[in-house]
């Protein structure tokens, strides 16, 4: 995503004025990450596509009233996140929308944490490892999953993530730590096998 373009004030003014070319450019710059967010939260291609479409329809309608209190990127992802959570509530009986605004009491500290410091760098970035990481991330609770996606995958700052989710930065930090710890727990067995395999081949 070209962050400089998205944050350029002149570009934002064009969006607010209803410039269709600017809006098309916004879609081009942000759609891949918003779709990825939808997949992370909803886990279904059709739902993610529906979320993507509704996000831009709502953004187009709301742009004339955009007051520049946050970046256009943060504002857009807040719309996308809200849309994803609404779809999730409709799909999952008992899902609590306010869970995103509350602490995750069920998220206890993981009991098995493997030290990844000694793994070769190529092992950490291999396609297989990324696949395992994505599978583990999909098992996180919605609150942790969204924070992980926004902070560690999309690269939003703690403040931006807090604005998108409507929570404070301390809550973002807490959930990010919990998410990372849970991911380490889920991947401990996988990495232990990889490390032991390396020793066996030595």
Buried (B, 14 or more C-beta within 10 A) or exposed (E): BEEEBBEEEEBBEBBBEEBEEBBEBBBEBBBEBBBBBBBBBBEBEEBBBBBBEBBBEBBBEEBEEBEEEBBBBBBBBBBBBBBBBEBBBEEEEEEEEEBBEEEBEEBEEBEEEBEEEEBEEEBEEEEEBEEBBEEBBEEBBBBBBBBBBBBBBBEBEBEBBBBBBEBEBEBBBBBBEBBBBBBBBBBBEBBEEBBEEEEEEE
